[in-house]
């Protein structure tokens, strides 16, 4: 239904801006979408919350990434938490900005937002999607469904054409470069369509391989480069063992290109390697040296800690400088946590802490902390209950409309009117208790994490699940280098703390 000319009551509006490719950043897409939202808010005297403008730049809605992990997901979480009040408006240019998934999933997303008490306004055609509007004009759902079908078909066609294009490019990759993307020590000369070497960087790669052959660890190589003031190749950042490790592992140094194609499995993007193409890049390292270093990596202790379960990944930070802590597998007393800044040679507080007692303390205390989290939020219940309640309302309304008031008693008519009122009241109650599906998901993950903790399961999947739950609930973990207390900080700024239960966490005392 078209937006009427009647001014809206004073309420909050939030804009959602999305485009799917990074190239659109330089175009007019962002300005156009934002200006439409600003103009609409001004026209109807809405309070446009510019602090909570939700933007997904370079994120596709074809696979639901924006709702699962993007800013649209953040908007849904804000609605769930009550940050975005019921009765607010979500301003979007078109419905396909919200979703280009299959019509079933896209329609479910629209219904989820609307039943949460938020009105969606499409600025290109001034259509409104709300509980009241769709109840008055159910054809709005049909229109949205057709829009979602068309958007999905368009994205499916683009995906098919993209795959076909890259398949054709891979077929000619033996003869010439198929993309300007290449390792950082190379660049593409577009006039001659061939790769050129950046000699200073090539020399640095050769130094890395010579040091690696001599048995120097990735960490020590990175630390040495940082001490010499050699900037890393990405925006002048510091060298890390991961950056060094990528170069040591890359077959591009011997001229080999490994193309990939993308598959979606269970909602996740998976890169599938294709057959390697030899002599695609200029060779800078001999096969013998590459093989020798690769074998050394696989058999020596400096290869890394991929097999070690690390539940504090991307969470543990240094209590001195707030830099991320990383795991060092080469400490004399077993794997230890070390400040990444001190390991890189840019900070002096080198205080390795043995990891085993830290994890032991966490595993004892985390179940209680995770159970204490309250995942209930006013405004949400179960979607299947909402659909059933909506069906009851529709049936009661049809029965009432079928009455001819002239030919039935007023008493019977009043009974049917009361039945409709009760059904609508029940629907409102269920909508108010509706629980966001993301909350269900995190509750299930928390239950699994607690089971792993209580059963002392140290498998890689168990550690990954525990870490994922912790990262969704907490912003950081610090281990006090003086008192040995472990602090876990929630997203609201409050913190839990865990005593180390008598453990001295330094390697020297272990």
N, C-alpha and C positions, 0 to 999 in steps of 0.2 A: 504494500500500500504506500502511495506517495506521501511524503511528509506534508502535513497540513500547514497552513499559514498561522495557526494559533500558536502564540509563544509558549514555550515549555516553561514549567516551573523551574526555579533556580536549582541546578543540580550539577554534579561533577561529571566531566567528560575526560576520556583518556584516548589518546591517538595511538594507533598501531601502524608502524611503517615497516614494509618488508620489500626487499628485492632479492632475486635468487643468485645473481652472478656479480662478482666483484667489479666487473667492467661498468656496471650500472651506477657505481658510486660517482663516476665522473659525469654522468648524464643529468637529466632533469628530474629523475624519479623521486628523489628524496624531497627536493624543494616543492614539487607538485603535490605530493601526498601531505606534507606538513602544512602547506598553505591552504589546502582544502579543509583540513581540520580546524585551523585557526579561523578561517572565514565562517565556517559553520557555527563554531562556538560563539563568535561575535554576533552573528545574525540572531541566534536564539538565546543570547545572554547566559551562556553556560560557563561554568568555571572550568577552564581547560587546565588540567594539572600538568604543567610543563616539567615538573620534577619526575613524574612517573610516565613520561612518554616512552613507549616500548618500541624498540627498533631492532629488527633482524636484518642485518646487512650481509648479503652474500649467502643467505641461508634459504634453502629450497623448502617449499611446503608440499612438494610432490610426494615425499615419503614421510611427512609429518614431523620433520626435524625441528621446525619452529615451535611446535607444541610440546615435543618431547624434551628438547634440550635448549631451545631458544628463548627469546624474550616473550613470546606468546605463552610459553609454559610458565614464565615468571609472572605474567599477568594472571593466569589461572590460579597460581599459588597465592598471589596477593588477594584475589577474591576469596579464596579459601580461608585465608588468615584474617579476613575482615579489614584489610588495609584499603581495599577498594570496596566502598559501601554498596549495598543493594540499592537499585534505582539509578546507578550510574550508567553512562553511555560509553560504548566503545566505538570510536570513529575509525572506519577503514575506507580506503578508496573503493575497493570492490571486494566481493566475497572471496575471490580467488587469492587475495592477499592473506586470508586466514588459512586456506587449505586448498591444495590441488590433489589431495589423496582421492581414493575411490569415493564415489558418492556416498556410500554407506558410512565410511569413517568421517568424511567431511560434514555430513548432516548431523552425525552424532556430536561432533565438536560444536557446531552451531547450537544444537539443542542443549548441550551441557552449559554453555555460556548463558543462554537465555534463561534456563531454569534456575540458574544461580542468581537471578534477579538483575542481570545486566542487559541493557538494550543495545543491540548492534545496529549501527547506522552506516549504510553504504553511501559514501559521499558523492559518487558519480551519478546516482539516480535518486538519491534522497529516500531510499526505502528504509523502513524501520522493522526490526525483528525483536519483538518482546512477547512476554506471555500474554498480555492483554491484546496486543495487535494481532498476533497469530490466532488467538481465540476468536477475535472478531472477523478476521479474514484468513482462514486456513489455506487459501490459495498461495499465500506467501511462502509456505513450506514447499509447495510444488515449484514455484519460481526459483527458490534457492536450490532445490534438488537439480533442476535443469541446468542452472549456472554451474554447479559443482561437476555435473557430468561433462559439460563442455570443457571446463578447465582441466579436468583429469585427462580427457581425450587429447587435448592439445599438448599436455605434458608428456603423455605416452608417445605421441608422434615425435616430439622433439627428442625424447630419450632414444627411440628407435633410430632416428636419423643420426644422432650423435654416435651411437654404437657402430652403425654402418660406416660412418666417416672415419672413426678411429681404426676400424678393422682394415679399411683400405689404406690408411696411412702406415699401419704396421707392415703391410705387405710390401711397401717400397722402402722400408727403413734400412735395408741392406745397401741401398744405393745413395741415399741422401738423408740429411736431418729432417725429421718430421715435426719438430717443435723447437722453439727457442729455449725451452727448459733444459738445463744441463748442470753438471756439478759446478761449484763455485770457482774452481780453478780454470774454467773454460767460459767462453762466450761465443755467441753465434754471429758470424759476419753475414748479415742478411744479403749484402750485395753479391757475395760469392756463394752463399748458402753452404758455408762450411764452418767448423768449429776452430776457434783460435785459442791458444794457451795464454794464460796470464802468468808470466814466468816467475814472478815473486811468489805467487801462491803455489805454483808447481814445485818450486824449490822447497817450500814449507812442507808439502805433502811428502816429498822425498826424505826430508829430515825426520818426519813422523815415522816413516817405515824403517829408517835406519835405527832410530831409537828403539822402536818396537822389536826389531830383530835382536838388539842388544839386551832385551829383557826389561826395558823401562816400562812401567805401567802407564796406562792411559791417564791416570790421575797425576802422576809425576810429570808426564809430558805436558799436560795442560798447565800444571803449576809452574813449570819452567818457562813456558811461553808467556804466562801472565806476569811473572817476575821481570821478564825482559821487556815488558810493555808491548808485546805483539798483539794487536787487537784481533778478535775473532772476526769472521767474515760477515756476520750479520749485525749490522748497525753498531759496530765497534764494541760488542759485548765481550765478556770474558770467555776464555776457553774453559771447557769443562771436559770431564772424561767421556761424557756421552758424545760430544762433538768430535773428539779425537777418535773414539770408538767407531763412529759412523764412517769416518774416512778409512780407517783400517779395514773395515768390513766391506767397503764399497768395491764392487767389481768394475766400476767405471775407471779405476786407475789402470786397469789392464785393457781398457778400450771396450768393455762389454756393456751393452745396454739391455736391461731387463724391463720390457714393457709390462704393464698391468692393465687389467680391466676391472670394472667395479660390479660387484653383485650385492644385492640386498638380501640378507638372511635374518629372519626373526627381528626385523626392524633395525638391523645394524648394517652399516656399510662395510663390505669386505673387499680388500684389494687382492685380486687373484693374479699371480705372476704368469706371464706367457713364456714362450721359449726364448732364452737369451739370444741376443744378436751380437756376434763378435765383430770387433773392428769398427764399431759404430762411432766411438770417441777416439781421439788421439791417445795412444798408449804412453803412460809416463812411468810405469813401474813394470819390471820384468815379471813374467809368470813365476819364476823361481823364487823371487823375493816375496811376492804376494802369497804363494803357497807356504813358504817357510813361516811367515808371520801369522797366517791363518791357523796353521797347525799349532804354533806356540800359544795362540789365544785359547785354543780348545783344550790344551793340556796343562796350562799353568794357572796359578791361583789368581793372577791379575786379570783374568778374563771378565770378571763381573760377578754380580750376585743374583742373577736372574732366577736361580732355583730356590733362593731364600724367601720365605714368606715375610712380607714387611707390611704390617697393618698400619703403620704411620706414614706411608708413602704420601708425599705432597701435604702432609699435616704437621710434622714435627719441624719446629723452627728454633733457632738459636736464642737462648735467653739473653745473650749479650747484644746481638745486632739484628735479630729478627730474620736472618737469612735462613733458607731452607736447610735442614739437616739431611745428609745422605748417609747411606750405609756403606761402610768400608769393610770388605770381607777379609782384608789382609792383616788386621791387627793381631798382635801376638796372643791375645786372650779371646779370640773369636770375633765375629762380626760386631762392629761398633758404629755408633752414630757420631758423625763429625759435621761441624758447621761447614757448609759449602764455601763460604767466603774464606775461612781459614785454610781449607784444603786447597783453594785456588791460589793461596799465597797473598791475598789482599787484606787479611786480618790476622792479628797476632794471637788471638785467644784460641789456641789449638788445644781443645779439651775433648779427646775421644771418650765416649761412654759406652761400656759394654752393653750390647743390646738385649741379651738374654734376660737379665733381671728386670729390665724395663718392660718387656713384653709379658713376663710372668706377672708383674704387678697389674698391668692393664687387664690381663685376662681374668684376674680375680675380681677386679672392681667394675669392669665395663658392664656385665650383665645387670647389676643394680642400677647403674646410670641409665642404660638404655630402657629399662623397664619404667623408670621414673618419668620418661618423656610422655607428654600428653598430646596425642595426635588428633583428638576430637576438635572440631571447629564448628561453631554455629553456622548454619546455612547449607548443610550438606547431608544427604542420606543415600539410598541405593537407587540407581537409575531405573531398574526394572520395576521398583515400587512406584516410581513417579509415572512411568508409562501406564501401569495398571490403574492408578488413580485418575490419570487423564482420560483413559477409556471409560471409566465410570461416570466422569463428568459429561463426556460426549453422549453416552447413552441416556443419561438423565435429561440432558438438554433436548435430545431428539424426541424423547417421550413427551416433554413439556410442549415443544413446538407442534407436535402432532395433534394436540387438543384443539378442539373448536369450542371456545369459551361459551358460545351461545347454546351448545347442545350438551354440556356437562355441568354438573353441579359445581358451585364455587368451592365447596369443601374438598372435592376430589382434586380440583385444580390446585388448591392450596397445599394438599399433600405432596403433589408432584413438585411444586415450587420449593417446598421444604426439603424434599429429597435432593434436588439439585443443589440447594444451598449447603447441605451437609457434605455432598460430594466435593464441592468446590472448597469447603473448609478443610476437608481431609487432604486434598491436593496441596493446599497452602502449607499445612502442617508437615507433609512429607518433603516439600521443597525446602522448607526451613531447616529440616534435619538432614538434607542431602549431603553426603560425604564425597569429596572430590576423589576421582579414581586414582590420582597420584598419591593421595593419603593411603588408600588401600595398598598400593604397591609398596610404599616405604614401610608400612606395618608388616607386610609379609617378609620383606628383606630384613627388618629388625628381628623378627622371630627366628629366621634362619641364622642370623649372626649370633644370636644368643645361644642357639643350639650348638653352633660350632665352638663357641667360647666355653660352654659348660662341658662339652665332650672332649676338650683339648685337641680339637682337630686342627692340624697344622698344614693341610694340603694347600696348594696354590689357589684353588677355587675358594676355599674357606677364608684364606687371608684376603683375597680380592673382595669377597662379599663383606667381610668385617670392615675393610678399608672404605668401601663404597658407602656403607651406612654411616660411618664416622664422618666422612667428608660431606655427606648431605645434612648432617646435624651440627657439626662443629666447624669452626674456622681455623683453629690451630691447636697444637699441643706443645707445651714447653716442659723441659726437664731442668729444674733449677740446679746449676752446677755447684752451688754451695750447700743447699739444704737437701738436695736429692729429691725434692717433692716434684710430682708430676701434675701439671695443670692442664685441664682440658677446657677450652673456651667455647661457649655456645655462641650462636649467631647474634643473640641479643646483648652480648658483652659480658654476661655473667660467666662464672667459671666453676667447674668442679675441681677438686684436687684429690690426688691419691698419694699417700705416703709411700715411700719405697720399701716399707716394712723391714727396715734394718739392712737392706742391701746397700752396699757402697757401689755406685754405678760406674766408677772410674776403672779403666782396665788395670791400673796399677794395684788396686785393692782386690781385684777379682781372684 
